[in-house]
């Protein structure tokens, strides 16, 4: 099994689109270069923030290869491989080329609302089908079902290649239970930027960030401050981000982060239906907040 260090700040990378609806591969190359130069510890591609359900198989393969080529193993790459059909996920793991990929991020099955035993069996079969490191992804606000701390810990203890969890339940007690009882070789990653400071203080290894798309150097600096025990400077930076944390999700994600990247000149303000850009009023708030943040 490959080894991967997930400490620090991973970025859940967006997928830029052109005004004609096509993937903007040139903008994607520029974004990856931006992260290589600005202290992003690793990239998470084809996740929620990437609008992956709207991408074709051909587009996904091209995005993966482009990022592998651009990063040239300078930083680890995690790719989203998940779904609500266990058989389909396993088929993808067994038939696609994962050369150059350091780990997979696999979301709790969505829509069909499995029981905790169903979730356990889903990940059990995935873990047994691949030697790649697996990051569990619990995000009940999107999937419709919460993977409990007990289920997460059972998986962490039973399968060597289940190496981490992106925990985005927003439940501090659940986060603490997983941190407290997880095995030594298992990493807990915060899935909510606004809770990153709290989670890492409590023992999490880092964050898979959305705001890191926009301000990788500064947010990474905050994450590494707290990892190194410097709560004072970490809190100062965290407080500067509070309004931006709110604006990320006020009209849905990744609409918020795409509006920020658009204002900063990195991408067009385009999403694929059924997602749409933020409201005009929100866009103006984002403009003002970014001006104040950078001044």
KADAMO-V724341 format. One line per field, one symbol per residue. burial: 1 if it has 16 or more other ideal C-beta (glycine too) atoms within 10 Angstrom, else 0. A space follows every 10 residues. Layout:
burial: ???
//
This chain:
burial: 0001011111 1111111000 0011001100 1101110111 1111111111 1100100011 0011011101 1000111111 1111010011 0110000100 1111111111 0001000011 0111011001 0111111111 0010111110 1111110000 1111111110 1001111110 0100011111 1111111111 0001111111 1111110111 1111111000 0001001100 1011101110 1011111111 1110011111 1000101100 0110110011 00000
//
